[in-house]
Amino acid sequence: MKTWIKFNLVGVVGFALQTVTLIFLTRAMPHLGYLAATAMAVELAVLNNFFWHQRWTWSDRPSSTKCEALRRLAKFNVTTGLVSITGNLVLMSLLVGQFNLPIVGANLLTVAACSVLSFLLADRLAFRLQAEARP
């Protein structure tokens, strides 16, 4: 439960970063389009979240080497990042493109929808200890 709470606290910070970035990109560069801006904002949040999850959320599962930390980043980006980017793009396309919801509100709904699956992937795959991963 403690890890879930930490995960969500980091997620709130990531969500704020994603939202600010999304607003900035859609207003400062409207030619970019909301879907490209969403992908960029999500990736920035994913990288930020990885850093804090590595240092705080799963600090009880430290990386033993820099190589392991990079493998974790790759796993985190491929699993949680892919869920976040794909989920956000699909849901944003529906909520904004089809249902004309405001971008910020749609962003909130998509992040909430992706959070449970993202936690499970991070906990079971990305931040799994190397010793646990071997048979």
N, C-alpha and C positions, 0 to 999 in steps of 0.2 A: 504493500500500500504506500509505503514511504517513497519508493521509486516512482510509482504512478503519480504521486503529488509533485515530486521534483520534475518529472517529465512534463507535466502540465504547466508548472511555473516557467520552465524554460520555453515551453510552447507559447505561453502568453507573450513573452518577450519576442520570440520569433514571429508571432502573429503581428505584433505592433510594428516590427521592422518590415515585415512583408506588406502590411497595409500602408505604411508611410511611403515605402518604395513604390508600391502600385499607384498610389495617388500622385506622387511626384512624376513618375514616368508617363502616366496617362494625361497629366496636365501639361508637363513641360515638353513632351514629345508625342502629341496626339497622332501623328503620322505612324507611330510605332504600332498602334492598335492595342486593345485591352488584353488580347490573348498573349501576344509577345511580351507585353509588360507583366502579365501575370506569371509567365514562365520565368522571367528574370527575377521578379520579386520572390517567388517561391524558392528558387535556387539560392538566392542570398540568404533567405531564412533557414534553409536546410543546412548550409555551411555554418551559419551562426549557431544553430541548434546542436550540430555535431560537436562543435568546440565546447559548448557548455555541458552537453551530456557526457562527453569524455572527461571533463574536469570535475563535474559535480554530480550529475544524476547517477552515473555508473562509476563513481570514483572508487567503489569497492572492487571494481574489476579493471585495474589499471593495465595499460598496454605495457608489455615487457620491453619492447623495442620501438624505434621510430617506424620500422617496416611494418610491425603489427598495427600501429596507429594508422598508417596509410592504408593498410588492408581494411581496417575498420571503416575508415572514411569512404573507401570504395564500396564496401558492403552497405553502409548507411545510405550513400547516395543512390546506389542501384535499387535498394529495397524501399526504404522510407522516402527517399528523394523521388523515386519513380512513382510511388503511390501518391505523394503530394503533388507532383507536377501533373501527372495524368488525371488524378482526381480533380484537381483544381481546374485544369483546362476543360475537361468534360463538363463538370458542374457549372463553371463560369459561362461556358458556351450556352448551356441550357438556361441558367438563371438570368443571365444578362442578355444573351442573344435571342432567346426564345420568349422568355417571360418578362423581359424589360425591367428586372429588379435593379436597384442602384448597385454600383460596383462594390462599395464597401460592405453593404449588407450581404450581397452574394458571396463575397470573400469570407465573411464570418461563417456563413452556412457551410461553405466548402471545407474550411479548415476543421470545423467541428466534425464533419462527416468522415474526414480522413484520419482523425487523431487516434482512434482505438486501434485500427489496423497498423498505423505507423508505430505505435507503442509496442505492439506484439512483435513486429519485425525487428525493431531496434533491440528489444530485450532478448529475443530468441536467436537472432542472427548476428547483427552488427556488433553488439557488446557482449557476446558470449565469450567466455574465457577460452583461450587456446586449449588448455587442458581438458575442458568440457567438450570441445569440438572433436577431439580425437577419441576413437573407440577404445 
